[in-house]
Amino acid sequence: MTDYAHDIVVVGSGPGGLKAAIQGAKAGKRVAVVERDRNPGGACVYRGTIPSKTLLEAAQTIIRLKHNAAVFDFNLREDLEVATLIQRLDKVTSSHNHSIRDQLNRNDIDLFHGRAKISGTNQVTVQHVDGGESILHAETIVLATGSRPRTPPDIPVDHENILDSDSLLSMLYLPRSLTVLGSGVIACEYASIFSLLGVKVYLIDRSERPLAFLDEEITDFFLQSFERYGGTLLGGESIQSVQWDGVSEVATTLASGKVIKTEKNLVALGRLANVESLQLDQVGVACGPRGHVLVNEDYQTSVPNIYAVGDLIGPPALASCSMEQGRRAICHALDMDPGHAFNLVPIGIYAVPEIASVGLSEQEAIQKYGKVCVGRARLDETARGLISGSEAGLLKLISDEHGKKILGVQIIGDNATDLIHVGEVALLNGNEVSFFQENILNFPTMSEAYRIAALQLLNQCHRVGALA
Ligand SMILES: Cc1cc2nc3c(=O)[nH]c(=O)nc-3n(C[C@H](O)[C@H](O)[C@H](O)COP(=O)(O)OP(=O)(O)OC[C@H]3O[C@@H](n4cnc5c(N)ncnc54)[C@H](O)[C@@H]3O)c2cc1C
């Protein structure tokens, strides 16, 4: 057993842990990161954000090629393997691995490979794969151990036929059919990607509609597209059993009596925080009823020098937020000014089509303010959309009833997850709808949709105002 002294020990090398470690090192502290996986980067790089986006990119490329089949004489191979689809994934993840290791080296951060547990308020014990142990001492500890897929006890996930979002990416062949259980972001992303690839997809959940937190018009748009690509939504259904027949099919039996048989089944029914291995009860770090570590607004746990960030502390459970939480936690620990706290989180859903949202949905705005104005622009009808042959898409600008204060932006369509940031900045700056009328945006661009939606909204408001 060897002892090491650091100022900061970070457990977990996903986006939350990594940004905490780098912030600490930039402030001149001696920092160690403990990671149980072979490579640093977390679920984000190897099982979550990066792989799913790489698969989406590959799927979209194939569709673009298919659209141009007449020009390029292109045909999709019959025996298409998932591995072929994500052939860039190895390259992408290995580039991430190199760049993360490079960042750790450049900042003199010590990387310990092993499973960490908290053995004292200032002490982390690392169990290495060879059975050895290291004891790391530090003034500040940051927990960033992330989350894993939740598997209900009555669903026999075998990672071959009945998969979760981690094992899905190890499928060798593109299945002919796939049942997706769940209606959250991960379920909808994978259901729509596989549907786009020609797989017969059934999306099953107990809620009537997927992505319940979204603007209803945007969800309708998503469902139309999903069904256009051959997907089927079975909403308002509860699952009775999921069984692999030992030969070729997984049968999903629903309480309504329906039985859906598909080649594979993906269980996407939420995620659980990785708390168990940390043995937090030893030092009295408190967890909430859903198993997340409880923190205050500075990311301090119930033990003040132990911080927690990322998926471990629960929603919004996004890589984007985890990074900023990691940075802010260290700023607090080192008594540095972290800047304004973020209170507006954009949502990006990398489904087909892409979805993004910031601020209020139309329904939320009506609930809060009574009357509202809404301007719409079809992304596929903008000059840029026509040039690039965009799939159908919609941008909604939601304002107060006077057509002034922007309350929210909702987008579905190509590049929605990038396009949303224009709306986010306008919301953060308190710009009025007229900002998009009075200022010049490049032409032709997808951003022009903001101007089109703003003009529509303003015309509508003035017309209503004039009539009133
Ligand atoms: C399919 C999928 C798609 C996603 N898409 C997006 C997206 O598009 N955009 C977005 O913002 N977010 C997305 N997310 C969410 C995002 O991946 C997570 O929010 C993010 O990875 C959380 O970062 P983290 O630092 O909290 O933990 P993680 O990235 O989960 O990293 C935690 C690390 O801690 C390590 N660890 C755990 N326990 C121990 C221990 N005891 N000792 C040592 N090491 C330990 C783990 O091995 C892991 O490497 C997606 C997630 C999934 C599953």
The ligand as a Gaussian input file, in Angstrom:
#p B3LYP/6-31G(d) Opt

LIG

0 1
 C      -26.649000       7.201000     -24.833000
 C      -26.351000       8.511000     -24.145000
 C      -26.354000       9.682000     -24.882000
 C      -26.065000      10.907000     -24.255000
 N      -26.076000      12.040000     -25.019000
 C      -25.765000      13.238000     -24.438000
 C      -25.725000      14.427000     -25.218000
 O      -25.961000      14.401000     -26.419000
 N      -25.391000      15.589000     -24.610000
 C      -25.099000      15.661000     -23.270000
 O      -24.791000      16.764000     -22.769000
 N      -25.144000      14.549000     -22.505000
 C      -25.466000      13.342000     -23.052000
 N      -25.500000      12.203000     -22.290000
 C      -25.248000      12.317000     -20.860000
 C      -23.756000      12.400000     -20.563000
 O      -23.076000      11.301000     -21.141000
 C      -23.564000      12.426000     -19.066000
 O      -24.359000      13.458000     -18.515000
 C      -22.113000      12.668000     -18.695000
 O      -21.284000      11.654000     -19.205000
 C      -21.974000      12.712000     -17.177000
 O      -20.661000      13.014000     -16.860000
 P      -20.040000      12.599000     -15.464000
 O      -18.709000      13.257000     -15.394000
 O      -21.006000      12.879000     -14.378000
 O      -19.908000      11.015000     -15.495000
 P      -19.459000       9.931000     -16.557000
 O      -19.220000      10.474000     -17.901000
 O      -20.456000       8.839000     -16.393000
 O      -18.053000       9.450000     -15.983000
 C      -17.962000       8.865000     -14.721000
 C      -16.657000       8.116000     -14.633000
 O      -16.466000       7.693000     -13.286000
 C      -15.892000       6.389000     -13.292000
 N      -16.172000       5.743000     -11.992000
 C      -17.380000       5.360000     -11.485000
 N      -17.227000       4.848000     -10.251000
 C      -15.901000       4.890000      -9.972000
 C      -15.126000       4.513000      -8.845000
 N      -15.679000       4.009000      -7.742000
 N      -13.783000       4.686000      -8.899000
 C      -13.189000       5.219000     -10.013000
 N      -13.879000       5.605000     -11.099000
 C      -15.217000       5.457000     -11.072000
 C      -16.567000       5.710000     -14.455000
 O      -15.794000       4.619000     -14.919000
 C      -16.635000       6.847000     -15.471000
 O      -15.499000       6.856000     -16.300000
 C      -25.778000      10.957000     -22.877000
 C      -25.759000       9.768000     -22.130000
 C      -26.046000       8.560000     -22.751000
 C      -26.018000       7.299000     -21.928000

